[in-house]
Amino acid sequence: IATALAHKPRLLILDEPTSGLDPIVRGEVLDLFREFMEDDTHSILISSHITSDLESIADYIVLIDNGKIILNKSITDIMDNYGIIHCTKEMFHKLTPECISYRQNKYDYEILVDNKKEIKKNIKI
């Protein structure tokens, strides 16, 4: 990370930059990224599975599944409206029109939806 920042780039492309770091160092690295982005001419493209890092630093999230863009939204929109619903196979078939993406587990389904509050209000899950 120090080497990447040393030549004063406008764009950083990072793959799992905080993976394997302890929580204190992870926070310090995220602070470095925030400092870097204070300059409006700087951007960071991060590929990560650590959603807490993305929640704390990202402006936009792009979810790509098998090369297809599934989601491209602001973090604010995602935090306010999107969610994962765990449900049975029967409920999954009822919610299929609401489904953006899903994963079938051994005992249930995980469904990504863009109106989680509305679905939970109207359907008992």
BALOBA-1460 file (C-alpha; in Angstrom, 3 decimals):
// residues 125
<rec num="1" residu="i" x="0.000" y="0.000" z="0.000"/>
<rec num="2" residu="a" x="2.861" y="2.358" z="0.839"/>
<rec num="3" residu="t" x="4.470" y="1.643" z="-2.527"/>
<rec num="4" residu="a" x="1.181" y="2.236" z="-4.329"/>
<rec num="5" residu="l" x="0.680" y="5.592" z="-2.588"/>
<rec num="6" residu="a" x="4.337" y="6.684" z="-2.981"/>
<rec num="7" residu="h" x="4.059" y="7.687" z="-6.632"/>
<rec num="8" residu="k" x="0.933" y="9.806" z="-5.980"/>
<rec num="9" residu="p" x="-1.545" y="8.024" z="-8.262"/>
<rec num="10" residu="r" x="-5.030" y="9.322" z="-8.997"/>
<rec num="11" residu="l" x="-6.480" y="5.793" z="-9.033"/>
<rec num="12" residu="l" x="-5.700" y="2.824" z="-6.793"/>
<rec num="13" residu="i" x="-6.921" y="-0.632" z="-7.785"/>
<rec num="14" residu="l" x="-6.790" y="-2.930" z="-4.775"/>
<rec num="15" residu="d" x="-7.784" y="-6.567" z="-4.293"/>
<rec num="16" residu="e" x="-8.672" y="-7.458" z="-0.682"/>
<rec num="17" residu="p" x="-6.378" y="-4.738" z="0.715"/>
<rec num="18" residu="t" x="-7.273" y="-5.350" z="4.377"/>
<rec num="19" residu="s" x="-7.590" y="-9.131" z="4.277"/>
<rec num="20" residu="g" x="-5.582" y="-10.776" z="7.041"/>
<rec num="21" residu="l" x="-4.955" y="-7.556" z="8.965"/>
<rec num="22" residu="d" x="-5.803" y="-7.261" z="12.628"/>
<rec num="23" residu="p" x="-8.639" y="-4.833" z="13.466"/>
<rec num="24" residu="i" x="-6.359" y="-1.978" z="14.597"/>
<rec num="25" residu="v" x="-4.172" y="-2.063" z="11.485"/>
<rec num="26" residu="r" x="-7.276" y="-2.513" z="9.308"/>
<rec num="27" residu="g" x="-8.685" y="0.716" z="10.756"/>
<rec num="28" residu="e" x="-5.400" y="2.532" z="10.123"/>
<rec num="29" residu="v" x="-5.297" y="1.349" z="6.504"/>
<rec num="30" residu="l" x="-8.894" y="2.459" z="5.952"/>
<rec num="31" residu="d" x="-7.973" y="5.854" z="7.427"/>
<rec num="32" residu="l" x="-5.138" y="6.088" z="4.866"/>
<rec num="33" residu="f" x="-7.618" y="5.355" z="2.096"/>
<rec num="34" residu="r" x="-10.009" y="8.028" z="3.414"/>
<rec num="35" residu="e" x="-7.159" y="10.576" z="3.470"/>
<rec num="36" residu="f" x="-6.236" y="9.630" z="-0.090"/>
<rec num="37" residu="m" x="-9.825" y="10.145" z="-1.262"/>
<rec num="38" residu="e" x="-10.178" y="13.567" z="0.397"/>
<rec num="39" residu="d" x="-8.673" y="14.891" z="-2.818"/>
<rec num="40" residu="d" x="-11.555" y="14.873" z="-5.314"/>
<rec num="41" residu="t" x="-9.193" y="13.813" z="-8.098"/>
<rec num="42" residu="h" x="-8.420" y="10.505" z="-6.335"/>
<rec num="43" residu="s" x="-10.402" y="7.279" z="-6.504"/>
<rec num="44" residu="i" x="-10.022" y="3.733" z="-5.248"/>
<rec num="45" residu="l" x="-11.429" y="0.601" z="-6.837"/>
<rec num="46" residu="i" x="-11.552" y="-2.110" z="-4.166"/>
<rec num="47" residu="s" x="-12.424" y="-5.754" z="-4.637"/>
<rec num="48" residu="s" x="-13.337" y="-7.136" z="-1.223"/>
<rec num="49" residu="h" x="-15.480" y="-9.627" z="0.614"/>
<rec num="50" residu="i" x="-15.143" y="-7.683" z="3.865"/>
<rec num="51" residu="t" x="-18.442" y="-5.840" z="3.811"/>
<rec num="52" residu="s" x="-17.717" y="-3.833" z="6.956"/>
<rec num="53" residu="d" x="-14.742" y="-2.231" z="5.160"/>
<rec num="54" residu="l" x="-16.902" y="-1.407" z="2.172"/>
<rec num="55" residu="e" x="-19.644" y="0.054" z="4.381"/>
<rec num="56" residu="s" x="-17.148" y="2.367" z="6.040"/>
<rec num="57" residu="i" x="-15.279" y="3.593" z="2.960"/>
<rec num="58" residu="a" x="-17.258" y="3.047" z="-0.253"/>
<rec num="59" residu="d" x="-19.408" y="5.589" z="-2.050"/>
<rec num="60" residu="y" x="-20.685" y="3.047" z="-4.583"/>
<rec num="61" residu="i" x="-20.923" y="-0.738" z="-4.669"/>
<rec num="62" residu="v" x="-20.846" y="-2.831" z="-7.824"/>
<rec num="63" residu="l" x="-21.728" y="-6.494" z="-7.345"/>
<rec num="64" residu="i" x="-20.459" y="-8.733" z="-10.132"/>
<rec num="65" residu="d" x="-21.508" y="-12.373" z="-10.406"/>
<rec num="66" residu="n" x="-19.926" y="-14.543" z="-13.124"/>
<rec num="67" residu="g" x="-18.940" y="-11.435" z="-15.085"/>
<rec num="68" residu="k" x="-22.433" y="-9.928" z="-14.974"/>
<rec num="69" residu="i" x="-23.141" y="-6.693" z="-13.087"/>
<rec num="70" residu="i" x="-25.931" y="-7.562" z="-10.665"/>
<rec num="71" residu="l" x="-25.956" y="-4.301" z="-8.716"/>
<rec num="72" residu="n" x="-24.493" y="-0.817" z="-9.185"/>
<rec num="73" residu="k" x="-25.767" y="1.546" z="-6.479"/>
<rec num="74" residu="s" x="-24.668" y="4.112" z="-3.951"/>
<rec num="75" residu="i" x="-23.812" y="2.759" z="-0.516"/>
<rec num="76" residu="t" x="-26.556" y="4.966" z="0.950"/>
<rec num="77" residu="d" x="-29.191" y="3.418" z="-1.316"/>
<rec num="78" residu="i" x="-27.981" y="-0.075" z="-0.473"/>
<rec num="79" residu="m" x="-27.937" y="0.514" z="3.282"/>
<rec num="80" residu="d" x="-31.411" y="2.076" z="3.196"/>
<rec num="81" residu="n" x="-33.192" y="-0.359" z="0.876"/>
<rec num="82" residu="y" x="-31.340" y="-3.573" z="0.131"/>
<rec num="83" residu="g" x="-31.033" y="-6.691" z="2.217"/>
<rec num="84" residu="i" x="-30.670" y="-10.439" z="2.381"/>
<rec num="85" residu="i" x="-33.737" y="-12.488" z="3.213"/>
<rec num="86" residu="h" x="-33.409" y="-16.089" z="4.391"/>
<rec num="87" residu="c" x="-36.395" y="-18.218" z="3.434"/>
<rec num="88" residu="t" x="-37.703" y="-21.662" z="2.576"/>
<rec num="89" residu="k" x="-37.970" y="-23.075" z="-0.932"/>
<rec num="90" residu="e" x="-41.704" y="-22.355" z="-0.979"/>
<rec num="91" residu="m" x="-41.201" y="-18.734" z="0.048"/>
<rec num="92" residu="f" x="-38.368" y="-18.403" z="-2.479"/>
<rec num="93" residu="h" x="-40.754" y="-19.273" z="-5.312"/>
<rec num="94" residu="k" x="-43.189" y="-16.593" z="-4.092"/>
<rec num="95" residu="l" x="-40.391" y="-14.004" z="-3.886"/>
<rec num="96" residu="t" x="-38.699" y="-14.818" z="-7.201"/>
<rec num="97" residu="p" x="-40.038" y="-11.622" z="-8.889"/>
<rec num="98" residu="e" x="-38.511" y="-9.573" z="-6.045"/>
<rec num="99" residu="c" x="-35.169" y="-11.386" z="-6.270"/>
<rec num="100" residu="i" x="-32.078" y="-9.628" z="-7.621"/>
<rec num="101" residu="s" x="-29.826" y="-12.584" z="-6.909"/>
<rec num="102" residu="y" x="-29.964" y="-15.641" z="-4.708"/>
<rec num="103" residu="r" x="-27.971" y="-18.492" z="-3.251"/>
<rec num="104" residu="q" x="-29.442" y="-21.893" z="-2.481"/>
<rec num="105" residu="n" x="-28.087" y="-23.401" z="0.722"/>
<rec num="106" residu="k" x="-28.641" y="-26.892" z="2.082"/>
<rec num="107" residu="y" x="-31.672" y="-25.877" z="4.182"/>
<rec num="108" residu="d" x="-32.762" y="-22.462" z="2.902"/>
<rec num="109" residu="y" x="-32.350" y="-19.736" z="0.306"/>
<rec num="110" residu="e" x="-30.610" y="-16.378" z="0.682"/>
<rec num="111" residu="i" x="-32.217" y="-13.751" z="-1.530"/>
<rec num="112" residu="l" x="-30.867" y="-10.289" z="-2.326"/>
<rec num="113" residu="v" x="-33.762" y="-7.830" z="-2.597"/>
<rec num="114" residu="d" x="-33.987" y="-4.069" z="-3.049"/>
<rec num="115" residu="n" x="-37.061" y="-3.574" z="-0.861"/>
<rec num="116" residu="k" x="-36.390" y="-5.634" z="2.240"/>
<rec num="117" residu="k" x="-38.525" y="-3.500" z="4.570"/>
<rec num="118" residu="e" x="-41.546" y="-3.754" z="2.276"/>
<rec num="119" residu="i" x="-41.191" y="-7.509" z="1.842"/>
<rec num="120" residu="k" x="-40.790" y="-8.142" z="5.571"/>
<rec num="121" residu="k" x="-43.835" y="-5.977" z="6.281"/>
<rec num="122" residu="n" x="-46.056" y="-7.804" z="3.780"/>
<rec num="123" residu="i" x="-44.799" y="-11.376" z="4.123"/>
<rec num="124" residu="k" x="-44.033" y="-13.247" z="7.316"/>
<rec num="125" residu="i" x="-40.611" y="-14.811" z="6.881"/>
